[in-house]
Amino acid sequence: MEFIQENIMWVMLALVSGGMLLWQMVGGTGGISVSEATNLINREDGVVVDVRETGEWATGHIPNARHIALGQLSDHISELEKLKHKPIIICCASGNRSSSACATLRKAGFERVFNLGGGIGAWRDAGLPVTTKH
């Protein structure tokens, strides 16, 4: 107990760091990496759903991605029903909105839903292609 009291800042830092790692593992906004996403796309015919707003989508998106803005996702779940057997990778600008979209799809019964950690920014940073074609 004396050690903890004398080193409270280090103990708190360790607890916070561990908590953040655990949060990412159980579905926080950390999501899957760009390389994991490309593996799902290439090896398992994964589908990318971009939940950014239309203006953001128009500036560039992952080729062959489907666009459903987060605010409209609940109304368009039926369009994704036929894709339930495939991995679905959700993308936004940074990974935060896509985390919410993942939760919505999981609640609707989708089991293989993945949040692209870092969003389209991480995709671009990795030097992967983006397109402005619809």
Backbone as CSV, one residue per row, in Angstrom:
resi,resn,N_x,N_y,N_z,CA_x,CA_y,CA_z,C_x,C_y,C_z
1,MET,0.816,-1.180,0.000,0.000,0.000,0.000,0.870,1.259,0.000
2,GLU,1.952,1.216,0.721,2.855,2.358,0.789,3.439,2.665,-0.589
3,PHE,3.773,1.604,-1.351,4.319,1.777,-2.701,3.322,2.519,-3.584
4,ILE,2.056,2.120,-3.506,1.022,2.759,-4.327,0.886,4.229,-3.946
5,GLN,0.867,4.522,-2.688,0.728,5.907,-2.240,1.907,6.761,-2.687
6,GLU,3.090,6.200,-2.644,4.283,6.960,-3.025,4.409,7.119,-4.541
7,ASN,3.777,6.228,-5.286,3.888,6.237,-6.752,2.524,6.351,-7.422
8,ILE,1.637,7.107,-6.824,0.263,7.197,-7.309,0.178,7.648,-8.773
9,MET,1.027,8.565,-9.188,0.987,9.031,-10.582,1.334,7.902,-11.557
10,TRP,2.339,7.097,-11.218,2.727,5.992,-12.094,1.652,4.909,-12.106
11,VAL,1.053,4.663,-10.986,-0.017,3.662,-10.895,-1.213,4.117,-11.727
12,MET,-1.585,5.382,-11.625,-2.703,5.915,-12.406,-2.407,5.852,-13.904
13,LEU,-1.186,6.188,-14.266,-0.794,6.121,-15.675,-0.921,4.695,-16.200
14,ALA,-0.470,3.727,-15.429,-0.561,2.319,-15.833,-2.019,1.889,-15.959
15,LEU,-2.869,2.305,-15.038,-4.284,1.942,-15.087,-4.984,2.564,-16.296
16,VAL,-4.715,3.836,-16.560,-5.326,4.514,-17.706,-4.855,3.880,-19.014
17,SER,-3.561,3.629,-19.136,-3.023,3.013,-20.356,-3.639,1.635,-20.588
18,GLY,-3.690,0.844,-19.551,-4.286,-0.484,-19.668,-5.755,-0.412,-20.031
19,GLY,-6.456,0.542,-19.450,-7.874,0.720,-19.765,-8.099,1.104,-21.215
20,MET,-7.236,1.964,-21.735,-7.364,2.366,-23.136,-7.110,1.190,-24.071
21,LEU,-6.124,0.382,-23.760,-5.851,-0.801,-24.584,-7.015,-1.775,-24.530
22,LEU,-7.564,-1.986,-23.356,-8.703,-2.889,-23.205,-9.909,-2.369,-23.970
23,TRP,-10.144,-1.064,-23.908,-11.268,-0.450,-24.612,-11.171,-0.710,-26.116
24,GLN,-9.978,-0.570,-26.693,-9.805,-0.825,-28.116,-10.057,-2.288,-28.445
25,MET,-9.630,-3.174,-27.565,-9.811,-4.608,-27.820,-11.273,-5.023,-27.792
26,VAL,-12.085,-4.379,-26.972,-13.486,-4.786,-26.855,-14.415,-3.934,-27.708
27,GLY,-13.881,-3.213,-28.662,-14.744,-2.519,-29.610,-14.774,-1.017,-29.486
28,GLY,-13.793,-0.433,-28.902,-13.722,1.022,-28.846,-13.415,1.573,-30.226
29,THR,-13.032,2.812,-30.293,-12.832,3.456,-31.585,-11.523,3.056,-32.247
30,GLY,-10.718,2.245,-31.605,-9.454,1.841,-32.192,-9.626,1.150,-33.527
31,GLY,-10.502,0.173,-33.596,-10.814,-0.496,-34.832,-9.680,-1.327,-35.400
32,ILE,-9.869,-1.765,-36.640,-8.864,-2.570,-37.324,-7.924,-1.660,-38.101
33,SER,-6.748,-2.167,-38.360,-5.756,-1.386,-39.106,-6.091,-1.390,-40.595
34,VAL,-5.439,-0.506,-41.313,-5.609,-0.443,-42.764,-5.193,-1.770,-43.397
35,SER,-4.100,-2.372,-42.927,-3.669,-3.649,-43.513,-4.672,-4.755,-43.227
36,GLU,-5.269,-4.764,-42.039,-6.308,-5.759,-41.747,-7.525,-5.535,-42.638
37,ALA,-7.870,-4.278,-42.862,-9.007,-3.964,-43.740,-8.741,-4.422,-45.167
38,THR,-7.542,-4.161,-45.690,-7.248,-4.586,-47.064,-7.255,-6.109,-47.172
39,ASN,-6.819,-6.800,-46.126,-6.899,-8.264,-46.138,-8.346,-8.734,-46.206
40,LEU,-9.223,-8.111,-45.432,-10.641,-8.487,-45.477,-11.248,-8.192,-46.843
41,ILE,-10.865,-7.075,-47.430,-11.386,-6.711,-48.757,-10.880,-7.693,-49.813
42,ASN,-9.588,-7.974,-49.804,-8.990,-8.804,-50.849,-9.214,-10.305,-50.668
43,ARG,-9.214,-10.782,-49.452,-9.290,-12.231,-49.217,-10.680,-12.739,-48.905
44,GLU,-11.541,-11.847,-48.357,-12.866,-12.305,-47.957,-13.987,-11.498,-48.601
45,ASP,-13.645,-10.755,-49.648,-14.619,-9.945,-50.367,-15.334,-8.969,-49.435
46,GLY,-14.569,-8.374,-48.526,-15.134,-7.411,-47.588,-15.687,-6.193,-48.298
47,VAL,-16.702,-5.610,-47.692,-17.385,-4.449,-48.248,-17.116,-3.247,-47.361
48,VAL,-16.752,-2.129,-47.985,-16.513,-0.894,-47.242,-17.776,-0.034,-47.321
49,VAL,-18.214,0.437,-46.158,-19.325,1.376,-46.083,-18.783,2.650,-45.451
50,ASP,-18.871,3.745,-46.196,-18.371,5.044,-45.758,-19.545,5.825,-45.180
51,VAL,-19.452,6.215,-43.907,-20.566,6.881,-43.236,-20.359,8.398,-43.093
52,ARG,-19.424,8.954,-43.854,-19.214,10.397,-43.816,-20.350,11.107,-44.555
53,GLU,-20.421,12.405,-44.363,-21.428,13.214,-45.054,-21.077,13.302,-46.539
54,THR,-22.052,13.662,-47.352,-21.887,13.684,-48.804,-20.726,14.564,-49.252
55,GLY,-20.555,15.721,-48.648,-19.447,16.614,-49.013,-18.094,15.987,-48.742
56,GLU,-17.985,15.265,-47.631,-16.735,14.585,-47.301,-16.477,13.446,-48.288
57,TRP,-17.503,12.698,-48.590,-17.429,11.572,-49.528,-16.917,12.054,-50.884
58,ALA,-17.418,13.207,-51.319,-17.059,13.736,-52.643,-15.582,14.111,-52.742
59,THR,-14.917,14.374,-51.628,-13.499,14.743,-51.670,-12.590,13.548,-51.888
60,GLY,-13.135,12.353,-51.811,-12.364,11.137,-52.041,-12.755,10.053,-51.061
61,HIS,-12.890,8.839,-51.588,-13.288,7.697,-50.772,-12.590,6.441,-51.278
62,ILE,-12.674,5.387,-50.502,-12.077,4.108,-50.872,-12.796,3.571,-52.102
63,PRO,-12.052,3.128,-53.126,-12.708,2.593,-54.333,-13.682,1.468,-53.973
64,ASN,-14.821,1.481,-54.649,-15.898,0.504,-54.487,-16.626,0.582,-53.151
65,ALA,-16.343,1.603,-52.364,-17.062,1.766,-51.096,-18.494,2.200,-51.373
66,ARG,-19.368,1.800,-50.469,-20.763,2.259,-50.517,-20.871,3.470,-49.601
67,HIS,-21.712,4.419,-49.988,-21.878,5.618,-49.172,-23.258,5.634,-48.522
68,ILE,-23.263,5.617,-47.192,-24.488,5.811,-46.417,-24.093,6.689,-45.235
69,ALA,-24.521,7.938,-45.254,-24.171,8.856,-44.165,-24.693,8.297,-42.839
70,LEU,-23.940,8.520,-41.781,-24.285,7.968,-40.468,-25.722,8.279,-40.069
71,GLY,-26.171,9.489,-40.300,-27.532,9.881,-39.935,-28.613,9.130,-40.686
72,GLN,-28.254,8.502,-41.805,-29.222,7.762,-42.620,-29.056,6.251,-42.509
73,LEU,-28.073,5.807,-41.725,-27.750,4.381,-41.673,-28.925,3.524,-41.238
74,SER,-29.627,3.927,-40.205,-30.758,3.124,-39.712,-31.814,2.924,-40.786
75,ASP,-32.010,3.927,-41.636,-33.012,3.831,-42.701,-32.560,2.960,-43.870
76,HIS,-31.265,2.649,-43.950,-30.726,1.909,-45.096,-30.166,0.528,-44.719
77,ILE,-30.427,0.068,-43.524,-29.908,-1.237,-43.105,-30.407,-2.350,-44.018
78,SER,-31.636,-2.221,-44.508,-32.182,-3.264,-45.382,-31.345,-3.434,-46.648
79,GLU,-30.698,-2.368,-47.118,-29.840,-2.447,-48.298,-28.598,-3.294,-48.029
80,LEU,-28.201,-3.364,-46.767,-26.997,-4.114,-46.403,-27.302,-5.557,-46.015
81,GLU,-28.574,-5.894,-45.848,-28.956,-7.245,-45.409,-28.339,-8.327,-46.288
82,LYS,-28.315,-8.108,-47.599,-27.778,-9.119,-48.518,-26.267,-9.305,-48.361
83,LEU,-25.620,-8.402,-47.613,-24.174,-8.465,-47.408,-23.810,-9.006,-46.026
84,LYS,-24.799,-9.471,-45.264,-24.566,-9.907,-43.885,-23.520,-11.000,-43.762
85,HIS,-23.354,-11.814,-44.781,-22.397,-12.929,-44.734,-20.956,-12.470,-45.014
86,LYS,-20.791,-11.220,-45.435,-19.460,-10.696,-45.749,-18.967,-9.806,-44.618
87,PRO,-17.643,-9.650,-44.515,-17.144,-8.660,-43.562,-17.499,-7.257,-44.056
88,ILE,-17.971,-6.427,-43.141,-18.319,-5.049,-43.480,-17.379,-4.131,-42.719
89,ILE,-16.648,-3.314,-43.465,-15.681,-2.386,-42.889,-16.298,-0.997,-42.943
90,ILE,-16.464,-0.398,-41.780,-17.077,0.919,-41.706,-15.979,1.980,-41.635
91,CYS,-16.138,3.016,-42.457,-15.128,4.062,-42.580,-15.766,5.437,-42.395
92,CYS,-15.048,6.312,-41.717,-15.441,7.721,-41.638,-14.161,8.546,-41.779
93,ALA,-14.148,9.756,-41.264,-12.958,10.594,-41.408,-11.819,10.124,-40.508
94,SER,-12.149,9.771,-39.257,-11.084,9.433,-38.310,-11.313,8.145,-37.531
95,GLY,-12.485,7.572,-37.601,-12.786,6.347,-36.864,-13.804,6.523,-35.759
96,ASN,-14.227,7.744,-35.483,-15.175,7.979,-34.396,-16.622,7.722,-34.809
97,ARG,-17.068,8.316,-35.913,-18.445,8.085,-36.364,-18.644,6.633,-36.767
98,SER,-17.606,6.046,-37.341,-17.738,4.650,-37.766,-17.917,3.717,-36.578
99,SER,-17.397,4.091,-35.425,-17.600,3.296,-34.220,-19.090,3.247,-33.876
100,SER,-19.752,4.367,-33.993,-21.193,4.439,-33.749,-21.957,3.625,-34.788
101,ALA,-21.523,3.696,-36.044,-22.167,2.924,-37.118,-22.004,1.427,-36.873
102,CYS,-20.841,1.012,-36.403,-20.616,-0.404,-36.091,-21.607,-0.878,-35.033
103,ALA,-21.803,-0.065,-34.015,-22.743,-0.420,-32.948,-24.158,-0.552,-33.495
104,THR,-24.550,0.338,-34.394,-25.880,0.282,-35.002,-26.057,-1.016,-35.791
105,LEU,-25.046,-1.381,-36.585,-25.150,-2.601,-37.389,-25.130,-3.855,-36.513
106,ARG,-24.312,-3.856,-35.486,-24.284,-5.018,-34.585,-25.639,-5.196,-33.904
107,LYS,-26.245,-4.103,-33.517,-27.568,-4.147,-32.886,-28.611,-4.702,-33.852
108,ALA,-28.387,-4.494,-35.149,-29.299,-4.988,-36.182,-28.988,-6.433,-36.586
109,GLY,-28.024,-7.066,-35.911,-27.736,-8.473,-36.170,-26.545,-8.764,-37.067
110,PHE,-25.806,-7.743,-37.454,-24.610,-7.955,-38.263,-23.475,-8.381,-37.331
111,GLU,-22.828,-9.480,-37.655,-21.790,-10.015,-36.776,-20.376,-9.649,-37.206
112,ARG,-20.140,-9.522,-38.504,-18.788,-9.270,-39.007,-18.658,-7.817,-39.439
113,VAL,-18.690,-6.932,-38.452,-18.605,-5.497,-38.679,-17.304,-5.001,-38.063
114,PHE,-16.549,-4.215,-38.827,-15.241,-3.744,-38.390,-15.123,-2.242,-38.592
115,ASN,-14.567,-1.571,-37.606,-14.329,-0.137,-37.665,-12.922,0.101,-38.213
116,LEU,-12.807,0.854,-39.295,-11.493,1.183,-39.848,-10.841,2.227,-38.953
117,GLY,-9.913,1.798,-38.121,-9.213,2.694,-37.196,-8.482,3.793,-37.948
118,GLY,-8.727,5.023,-37.568,-8.077,6.154,-38.242,-8.821,6.629,-39.468
119,GLY,-9.845,5.887,-39.888,-10.694,6.289,-40.994,-9.965,6.490,-42.316
120,ILE,-10.558,7.336,-43.148,-10.003,7.593,-44.479,-8.633,8.263,-44.363
121,GLY,-8.398,8.964,-43.266,-7.086,9.578,-43.053,-5.992,8.538,-42.968
122,ALA,-6.249,7.461,-42.229,-5.264,6.379,-42.116,-5.088,5.684,-43.467
123,TRP,-6.167,5.538,-44.205,-6.110,4.916,-45.535,-5.200,5.733,-46.450
124,ARG,-5.426,7.054,-46.454,-4.591,7.941,-47.284,-3.142,7.932,-46.814
125,ASP,-2.945,7.985,-45.506,-1.584,7.981,-44.948,-0.811,6.730,-45.343
126,ALA,-1.529,5.632,-45.558,-0.892,4.372,-45.959,-0.576,4.356,-47.454
127,GLY,-0.962,5.425,-48.152,-0.684,5.510,-49.586,-1.618,4.680,-50.448
128,LEU,-2.764,4.302,-49.896,-3.720,3.492,-50.650,-4.618,4.388,-51.487
129,PRO,-5.194,3.849,-52.561,-5.945,4.680,-53.504,-7.270,5.191,-52.951
130,VAL,-7.611,6.386,-53.377,-8.928,6.947,-53.151,-9.462,7.411,-54.502
131,THR,-10.760,7.527,-54.596,-11.372,7.951,-55.843,-12.475,8.963,-55.540
132,THR,-12.842,9.732,-56.555,-13.981,10.641,-56.421,-15.144,10.174,-57.297
133,LYS,-14.964,9.045,-57.954,-16.030,8.486,-58.794,-17.109,7.873,-57.922
134,HIS,-18.349,7.997,-58.370,-19.469,7.425,-57.604,-19.609,6.016,-57.931
